[in-house]
Protein backbone atom coordinates (compact mmCIF):
# COMPACT_ATOMS: atom_id res chain seq x y z
CA UNK A 1 0.00 0.00 0.00
CA UNK A 2 1.34 3.42 -0.96
CA UNK A 3 2.27 5.58 2.03
CA UNK A 4 2.81 9.32 2.44
CA UNK A 5 6.18 9.85 4.11
CA UNK A 6 7.75 13.12 5.26
CA UNK A 7 11.57 13.21 5.43
CA UNK A 8 13.12 15.90 7.65
CA UNK A 9 16.88 16.42 7.46
CA UNK A 10 19.14 19.45 7.24
CA UNK A 11 21.27 17.63 4.66
CA UNK A 12 19.86 17.80 1.13
CA UNK A 13 21.80 14.73 0.02
CA UNK A 14 20.23 12.65 2.80
CA UNK A 15 16.75 13.90 1.91
CA UNK A 16 17.21 13.16 -1.78
CA UNK A 17 18.68 9.72 -1.16
CA UNK A 18 15.81 8.65 1.09
CA UNK A 19 13.22 10.17 -1.23
CA UNK A 20 14.60 8.20 -4.18
CA UNK A 21 14.65 5.01 -2.14
CA UNK A 22 11.03 5.47 -1.09
CA UNK A 23 9.89 6.49 -4.57
CA UNK A 24 11.43 3.33 -6.00
CA UNK A 25 9.35 1.36 -3.50
CA UNK A 26 6.17 3.12 -4.65
CA UNK A 27 5.72 5.57 -1.76
CA UNK A 28 5.09 9.35 -1.90
CA UNK A 29 7.81 11.41 -0.18
CA UNK A 30 7.69 15.03 1.01
CA UNK A 31 10.90 16.82 2.03
CA UNK A 32 11.68 19.38 4.75
CA UNK A 33 14.98 20.89 5.84
CA UNK A 34 13.83 22.24 9.22
CA UNK A 35 11.20 21.83 11.89
CA UNK A 36 9.17 24.80 10.69
CA UNK A 37 9.07 23.47 7.12
CA UNK A 38 7.87 20.13 8.47
CA UNK A 39 5.10 21.78 10.50
CA UNK A 40 3.83 23.60 7.39
CA UNK A 41 3.72 20.34 5.41
CA UNK A 42 1.88 18.42 8.15
CA UNK A 43 -0.54 21.34 8.59
CA UNK A 44 -1.54 21.01 4.94
CA UNK A 45 -1.37 17.23 4.62
CA UNK A 46 -1.28 14.54 7.33
CA UNK A 47 1.50 11.99 6.83
CA UNK A 48 1.49 8.24 7.43
CA UNK A 49 5.14 8.32 8.48
CA UNK A 50 7.59 11.05 9.44
CA UNK A 51 11.34 10.37 9.35
CA UNK A 52 12.98 13.08 11.42
CA UNK A 53 16.68 13.66 12.00
CA UNK A 54 17.64 14.23 15.64
CA UNK A 55 19.63 17.43 15.11
CA UNK A 56 17.84 20.11 13.08
CA UNK A 57 18.79 23.78 12.61
CA UNK A 58 15.78 25.16 14.52
CA UNK A 59 14.87 22.40 17.01
CA UNK A 60 15.67 18.88 18.15
CA UNK A 61 14.05 15.82 16.61
CA UNK A 62 12.53 14.91 19.97
CA UNK A 63 10.86 18.32 20.35
CA UNK A 64 9.56 18.20 16.78
CA UNK A 65 8.23 14.66 17.28
CA UNK A 66 6.06 15.85 20.19
CA UNK A 67 4.77 18.80 18.19
CA UNK A 68 3.93 16.75 15.10
CA UNK A 69 2.15 14.07 17.13
CA UNK A 70 -0.01 16.75 18.72
CA UNK A 71 -0.92 17.93 15.22
CA UNK A 72 -1.36 14.47 13.69
CA UNK A 73 -1.76 11.77 16.39
CA UNK A 74 -2.18 8.97 13.85
CA UNK A 75 1.18 9.61 12.19
CA UNK A 76 4.13 7.39 13.04
CA UNK A 77 7.09 9.66 13.81
CA UNK A 78 10.52 8.03 13.78
CA UNK A 79 13.61 9.91 14.98
CA UNK A 80 16.78 9.33 12.95
CA UNK A 81 20.27 9.61 14.38
CA UNK A 82 23.16 10.62 12.18
CA UNK A 83 23.93 7.79 9.78
CA UNK A 84 27.58 7.88 10.74
CA UNK A 85 27.03 7.49 14.48
CA UNK A 86 24.77 4.52 15.16
CA UNK A 87 25.02 1.37 13.09
CA UNK A 88 25.86 -1.67 15.22
CA UNK A 89 23.42 -4.35 16.33
CA UNK A 90 24.27 -3.51 19.96
CA UNK A 91 22.83 -0.06 19.36
CA UNK A 92 19.66 -1.58 17.98
CA UNK A 93 19.19 -3.43 21.25
CA UNK A 94 19.94 -0.32 23.27
CA UNK A 95 17.70 2.12 21.42
CA UNK A 96 14.99 -0.01 19.83
CA UNK A 97 14.45 -0.31 16.11
CA UNK A 98 11.61 2.19 15.96
CA UNK A 99 13.62 5.05 17.45
CA UNK A 100 16.67 5.28 15.20
CA UNK A 101 17.36 4.37 11.61
CA UNK A 102 20.68 2.56 11.56
CA UNK A 103 21.27 1.89 7.88
CA UNK A 104 19.74 3.19 4.67
CA UNK A 105 19.21 -0.35 3.38
CA UNK A 106 17.02 -1.16 6.38
CA UNK A 107 14.70 1.77 5.81
CA UNK A 108 11.79 -0.10 4.23
CA UNK A 109 11.97 -2.94 6.76
CA UNK A 110 11.90 -0.38 9.54
CA UNK A 111 8.87 1.40 8.10
CA UNK A 112 7.01 -1.87 7.82
CA UNK A 113 7.90 -2.85 11.41
CA UNK A 114 6.99 0.60 12.73
CA UNK A 115 3.62 0.42 11.02
CA UNK A 116 2.94 -2.89 12.72
CA UNK A 117 3.90 -1.38 16.09
CA UNK A 118 1.22 1.28 15.65
CA UNK A 119 -1.58 -1.25 15.38
CA UNK A 120 -1.38 -3.76 18.24
CA UNK A 121 -4.36 -5.94 18.95
CA UNK A 122 -6.40 -3.92 21.43
CA UNK A 123 -7.64 -5.55 24.60
CA UNK A 124 -11.36 -5.02 25.18
CA UNK A 125 -12.09 -2.10 27.53
CA UNK A 126 -14.04 -3.23 30.59
CA UNK A 127 -16.28 -1.25 32.94
CA UNK A 128 -13.56 -1.57 35.58
CA UNK A 129 -11.02 -0.06 33.17
CA UNK A 130 -13.33 2.90 32.56
CA UNK A 131 -13.98 3.39 36.27
CA UNK A 132 -10.26 3.34 37.04
CA UNK A 133 -9.66 5.86 34.27
CA UNK A 134 -12.39 8.10 35.71
CA UNK A 135 -10.94 7.89 39.23
CA UNK A 136 -7.43 8.67 37.96
CA UNK A 137 -8.78 11.63 35.97
CA UNK A 138 -10.61 13.03 39.01
CA UNK A 139 -7.44 12.57 41.08
CA UNK A 140 -5.34 14.58 38.60
CA UNK A 141 -7.90 17.36 38.06
CA UNK A 142 -8.54 17.88 41.78
CA UNK A 143 -4.79 17.76 42.38
CA UNK A 144 -4.21 20.48 39.79
CA UNK A 145 -6.75 22.70 41.57
CA UNK A 146 -4.79 22.32 44.81
CA UNK A 147 -1.19 21.96 43.64
CA UNK A 148 -0.15 25.60 44.11
CA UNK A 149 -1.86 26.00 47.49
CA UNK A 150 0.89 26.00 50.18
CA UNK A 151 -1.47 24.56 52.81
CA UNK A 152 -3.95 22.36 50.92
CA UNK A 153 -1.74 21.08 48.09
CA UNK A 154 -2.02 17.28 47.94
CA UNK A 155 -4.69 17.21 50.66
CA UNK A 156 -7.41 15.47 48.65
CA UNK A 157 -5.01 12.85 47.29
CA UNK A 158 -3.55 11.80 50.63
CA UNK A 159 -7.02 11.84 52.20
CA UNK A 160 -8.14 9.51 49.42
CA UNK A 161 -5.16 7.18 49.98
CA UNK A 162 -5.93 6.95 53.71
CA UNK A 163 -9.63 6.30 53.03
CA UNK A 164 -8.86 3.62 50.43
CA UNK A 165 -6.51 1.86 52.86
CA UNK A 166 -9.19 1.80 55.59
CA UNK A 167 -11.82 0.45 53.19
CA UNK A 168 -9.50 -2.32 52.03
CA UNK A 169 -8.44 -3.14 55.61
CA UNK A 170 -12.13 -3.43 56.58
CA UNK A 171 -12.57 -5.78 53.57
CA UNK A 172 -15.37 -3.69 52.12
CA UNK A 173 -16.65 -4.59 48.63
CA UNK A 174 -14.58 -3.03 45.85
CA UNK A 175 -17.56 -1.01 44.64
CA UNK A 176 -17.89 0.56 48.09
CA UNK A 177 -14.13 1.21 48.33
CA UNK A 178 -14.27 3.03 44.97
CA UNK A 179 -17.27 4.99 46.25
CA UNK A 180 -15.28 6.13 49.29
CA UNK A 181 -12.23 6.91 47.13
CA UNK A 182 -14.19 9.21 44.80
CA UNK A 183 -16.05 10.82 47.69
CA UNK A 184 -12.72 11.52 49.41
CA UNK A 185 -11.23 13.11 46.30
CA UNK A 186 -14.24 15.41 45.86
CA UNK A 187 -15.17 15.99 49.50
CA UNK A 188 -14.00 19.62 49.58
CA UNK A 189 -15.14 20.67 46.10
CA UNK A 190 -17.76 22.85 47.79
CA UNK A 191 -15.00 25.16 49.06
CA UNK A 192 -14.85 26.69 45.57
CA UNK A 193 -15.90 30.30 45.94
CA UNK A 194 -15.09 30.57 49.67
CA UNK A 195 -12.45 33.25 50.28
CA UNK A 196 -9.00 31.82 51.03
CA UNK A 197 -8.50 33.90 54.19
CA UNK A 198 -11.58 32.23 55.70
CA UNK A 199 -10.34 28.74 54.84
CA UNK A 200 -6.77 29.23 56.04
CA UNK A 201 -7.78 30.71 59.38
CA UNK A 202 -5.30 33.59 59.24
CA UNK A 203 -7.72 35.61 61.36
CA UNK A 204 -10.63 34.83 63.63
CA UNK A 205 -13.75 34.35 61.53
CA UNK A 206 -17.25 35.62 62.28
CA UNK A 207 -20.31 33.45 62.83
CA UNK A 208 -21.52 34.23 59.31
CA UNK A 209 -18.15 33.21 57.87
CA UNK A 210 -18.21 29.99 59.90
CA UNK A 211 -21.65 29.21 58.48
CA UNK A 212 -20.21 29.80 55.01
CA UNK A 213 -17.48 27.24 55.74
CA UNK A 214 -20.04 24.74 57.00
CA UNK A 215 -22.07 25.13 53.80
CA UNK A 216 -19.28 23.56 51.73
CA UNK A 217 -20.60 20.03 52.43
CA UNK A 218 -24.00 20.58 50.86
CA UNK A 219 -22.59 22.96 48.24
CA UNK A 220 -20.21 20.25 47.08
CA UNK A 221 -23.00 17.72 46.72
CA UNK A 222 -25.10 20.26 44.80
CA UNK A 223 -22.22 21.00 42.42
CA UNK A 224 -21.88 17.29 41.61
CA UNK A 225 -25.62 16.56 41.59
CA UNK A 226 -25.92 16.92 37.82
CA UNK A 227 -23.20 14.30 37.19
CA UNK A 228 -24.38 10.71 36.91
CA UNK A 229 -21.50 9.00 38.75
CA UNK A 230 -21.49 5.19 38.93
CA UNK A 231 -21.03 5.55 42.72
CA UNK A 232 -23.26 6.99 45.47
CA UNK A 233 -20.85 9.68 46.64
CA UNK A 234 -23.34 12.40 47.65
CA UNK A 235 -24.00 11.05 51.21
CA UNK A 236 -20.24 10.85 51.82
CA UNK A 237 -19.67 14.45 50.77
CA UNK A 238 -22.72 15.84 52.59
CA UNK A 239 -22.06 14.12 55.92
CA UNK A 240 -18.25 14.03 56.31
CA UNK A 241 -18.44 16.66 59.08
CA UNK A 242 -21.03 14.83 61.16
CA UNK A 243 -19.87 13.73 64.62
CA UNK A 244 -20.36 10.33 66.19
CA UNK A 245 -22.14 11.97 69.14
CA UNK A 246 -24.61 13.79 66.87
CA UNK A 247 -23.16 17.28 67.37
CA UNK A 248 -21.80 17.70 63.85
CA UNK A 249 -23.23 19.24 60.70
CA UNK A 250 -25.21 19.55 58.49
CA UNK A 251 -27.72 16.90 59.63
CA UNK A 252 -26.80 16.26 63.26
CA UNK A 253 -26.64 12.51 62.52
CA UNK A 254 -25.10 10.25 65.18
CA UNK A 255 -23.44 6.85 65.37
CA UNK A 256 -24.40 4.40 62.63
CA UNK A 257 -26.87 6.90 61.19
CA UNK A 258 -23.84 8.47 59.54
CA UNK A 259 -22.92 6.67 56.28
CA UNK A 260 -19.82 4.50 56.72
CA UNK A 261 -17.98 6.34 53.95
CA UNK A 262 -18.57 9.64 55.75
CA UNK A 263 -17.38 8.16 59.07
CA UNK A 264 -14.18 7.00 57.39
CA UNK A 265 -13.69 10.34 55.65
CA UNK A 266 -14.23 12.21 58.93
CA UNK A 267 -11.28 10.39 60.52
CA UNK A 268 -8.84 10.65 57.61
CA UNK A 269 -9.75 14.27 56.85
CA UNK A 270 -9.01 15.24 60.46
CA UNK A 271 -5.73 13.29 60.47
CA UNK A 272 -4.59 14.83 57.16
CA UNK A 273 -5.38 18.31 58.49
CA UNK A 274 -3.54 17.72 61.78
CA UNK A 275 -0.39 16.44 60.05
CA UNK A 276 -0.25 19.38 57.59
CA UNK A 277 1.00 22.90 58.22
CA UNK A 278 -1.54 25.67 58.62
CA UNK A 279 -0.95 29.45 58.86
CA UNK A 280 -1.89 29.43 62.55
CA UNK A 281 0.06 26.31 63.63
CA UNK A 282 2.73 23.80 62.71
CA UNK A 283 1.79 20.27 61.74
CA UNK A 284 1.47 17.62 64.44
CA UNK A 285 3.70 14.57 64.47
CA UNK A 286 2.09 11.27 63.53
CA UNK A 287 1.94 10.04 67.14
CA UNK A 288 0.38 13.31 68.34
CA UNK A 289 -2.30 13.19 65.63
CA UNK A 290 -3.15 9.55 66.44
CA UNK A 291 -3.49 10.50 70.13
CA UNK A 292 -5.93 13.27 69.16
CA UNK A 293 -8.03 10.79 67.21
CA UNK A 294 -8.18 8.41 70.19
CA UNK A 295 -9.07 11.26 72.57
CA UNK A 296 -12.13 11.97 70.43
CA UNK A 297 -13.26 8.37 69.91
CA UNK A 298 -16.99 8.02 70.58
CA UNK A 299 -17.56 11.77 70.49
CA UNK A 300 -16.23 12.98 67.15
CA UNK A 301 -15.08 9.72 65.57
CA UNK A 302 -16.29 6.15 65.03
CA UNK A 303 -14.23 3.92 67.40
CA UNK A 304 -13.94 1.07 64.89
CA UNK A 305 -12.70 3.35 62.11
CA UNK A 306 -10.08 4.93 64.39
CA UNK A 307 -8.87 1.49 65.46
CA UNK A 308 -8.49 0.32 61.87
CA UNK A 309 -6.86 3.58 60.78
CA UNK A 310 -4.31 3.40 63.62
CA UNK A 311 -3.22 0.01 62.33
CA UNK A 312 -3.22 1.15 58.71
CA UNK A 313 -1.04 4.18 59.45
CA UNK A 314 1.62 2.00 61.07
CA UNK A 315 1.53 -0.58 58.27
CA UNK A 316 1.31 1.63 55.18
CA UNK A 317 1.97 5.26 56.06
CA UNK A 318 4.65 5.13 58.73
CA UNK A 319 6.66 7.83 56.89
CA UNK A 320 3.74 10.31 56.82
CA UNK A 321 3.65 12.93 59.54
CA UNK A 322 7.24 12.20 60.62
CA UNK A 323 9.29 15.38 60.88
CA UNK A 324 9.34 18.26 58.40
CA UNK A 325 8.47 17.60 54.77
CA UNK A 326 11.54 17.13 52.56
CA UNK A 327 11.87 20.10 50.20
CA UNK A 328 12.47 19.52 46.49
CA UNK A 329 13.40 22.18 43.93
CA UNK A 330 12.15 21.45 40.38
CA UNK A 331 13.80 23.22 37.44
CA UNK A 332 12.29 22.72 33.97
CA UNK A 333 11.25 25.11 31.20
CA UNK A 334 8.40 22.82 30.05
CA UNK A 335 5.55 24.17 32.18
CA UNK A 336 3.16 21.28 31.56
CA UNK A 337 5.69 18.66 32.58
CA UNK A 338 6.84 20.80 35.53
CA UNK A 339 3.26 21.06 36.82
CA UNK A 340 2.56 17.33 36.54
CA UNK A 341 5.83 16.40 38.24
CA UNK A 342 5.10 18.89 41.02
CA UNK A 343 1.65 17.34 41.42
CA UNK A 344 3.12 13.84 41.76
CA UNK A 345 5.64 14.97 44.39
CA UNK A 346 3.14 17.09 46.35
CA UNK A 347 0.80 14.08 46.44
CA UNK A 348 3.64 12.03 47.91
CA UNK A 349 4.00 14.52 50.75
CA UNK A 350 6.96 16.63 49.61
CA UNK A 351 7.32 20.40 49.89
CA UNK A 352 7.96 21.45 46.28
CA UNK A 353 9.42 24.70 44.93
CA UNK A 354 9.51 25.24 41.16
CA UNK A 355 11.17 27.50 38.61
CA UNK A 356 11.58 27.37 34.85
CA UNK A 357 15.20 28.54 34.55
CA UNK A 358 18.68 28.01 35.98
CA UNK A 359 19.48 31.54 37.28
CA UNK A 360 16.31 31.67 39.38
CA UNK A 361 17.02 28.14 40.59
CA UNK A 362 20.38 29.26 41.99
CA UNK A 363 18.65 32.06 43.92
CA UNK A 364 16.12 29.58 45.34
CA UNK A 365 18.90 27.17 46.33
CA UNK A 366 20.59 29.87 48.42
CA UNK A 367 17.29 30.95 49.96
CA UNK A 368 15.50 27.65 50.59
CA UNK A 369 18.33 25.07 50.85
CA UNK A 370 16.33 22.23 49.26
CA UNK A 371 17.00 18.61 50.19
CA UNK A 372 17.01 17.61 46.51
CA UNK A 373 17.19 19.41 43.17
CA UNK A 374 15.57 17.86 40.07
CA UNK A 375 16.52 19.69 36.87
CA UNK A 376 16.15 19.37 33.13
CA UNK A 377 19.40 19.14 31.18
CA UNK A 378 18.30 21.20 28.19
CA UNK A 379 17.06 24.70 29.08
CA UNK A 380 17.34 27.88 27.00
CA UNK A 381 18.84 30.38 29.44
CA UNK A 382 21.26 28.15 31.36
CA UNK A 383 21.45 24.43 30.79
CA UNK A 384 21.40 21.94 33.64
CA UNK A 385 25.14 21.22 33.48
CA UNK A 386 26.07 24.90 33.78
CA UNK A 387 23.60 25.30 36.64
CA UNK A 388 25.13 22.28 38.38
CA UNK A 389 28.63 23.77 38.19
CA UNK A 390 27.48 27.09 39.66
CA UNK A 391 25.43 25.29 42.29
CA UNK A 392 28.56 23.54 43.56
CA UNK A 393 30.16 26.95 44.14
CA UNK A 394 27.32 28.29 46.29
CA UNK A 395 27.75 28.18 50.07
CA UNK A 396 25.60 25.49 51.68
CA UNK A 397 24.55 23.81 48.42
CA UNK A 398 27.71 21.92 47.48
CA UNK A 399 26.46 18.65 48.94
CA UNK A 400 22.84 18.97 47.79
CA UNK A 401 21.96 15.96 45.60
CA UNK A 402 20.86 16.77 42.07
CA UNK A 403 18.86 14.54 39.74
CA UNK A 404 18.93 15.31 36.01
CA UNK A 405 15.93 14.79 33.74
CA UNK A 406 16.60 13.73 30.17
CA UNK A 407 13.93 13.01 27.58
CA UNK A 408 11.22 11.79 29.96
CA UNK A 409 9.67 8.86 28.07
CA UNK A 410 11.61 9.44 24.89
CA UNK A 411 13.77 6.39 24.20
CA UNK A 412 15.79 8.47 21.76
CA UNK A 413 17.32 10.45 24.65
CA UNK A 414 18.71 7.44 26.50
CA UNK A 415 22.30 8.42 25.69
Number of C-alpha atoms within 10 A of each C-alpha: 4 11 15 17 23 24 23 26 26 18 13 12 10 15 21 15 12 18 20 14 17 19 13 10 12 13 15 16 21 17 20 20 19 22 24 13 13 21 16 11 15 18 13 8 12 18 22 16 20 27 25 29 27 22 17 17 11 12 13 16 25 21 12 23 21 14 14 22 15 11 14 17 12 14 20 21 26 25 23 24 19 16 14 8 9 17 15 10 10 10 14 16 9 12 16 13 17 20 20 25 25 22 14 13 11 10 16 13 10 20 21 10 13 18 16 10 12 11 8 8 7 6 6 7 8 9 9 10 11 11 15 13 12 13 16 12 12 16 21 18 12 19 23 17 15 19 24 17 12 14 15 20 24 27 24 25 26 21 24 24 18 24 30 24 20 26 25 14 13 14 11 13 11 12 13 19 21 23 22 28 28 26 27 32 25 23 28 21 19 22 18 13 8 14 12 12 12 16 16 13 13 12 11 10 14 10 9 9 15 13 11 16 17 17 17 22 24 17 19 20 23 15 12 16 12 8 8 8 14 10 16 16 24 21 17 27 30 26 27 27 26 25 25 24 16 16 15 18 17 16 14 16 19 19 19 10 12 22 18 20 23 26 27 26 29 26 24 24 22 16 22 23 17 22 21 21 17 16 12 10 10 12 19 21 16 21 12 14 19 19 11 14 23 17 12 15 18 17 17 23 23 25 19 14 20 23 15 16 25 18 13 18 18 12 11 12 16 11 12 19 22 14 12 15 16 12 18 23 22 24 25 25 18 12 13 10 12 18 17 15 15 23 23 16 17 26 22 13 20 18 19 23 19 20 18 19 22 26 16 12 22 17 13 16 22 14 9 12 17 20 17 19 22 17 29 23 20 16 17 11 11 14 17 24 16 12 17 19 11 15 23 13 10 13 11 12 18 13 11 14 11 16 13 14 14 16 15 11 8 12 17 22 13 11 8
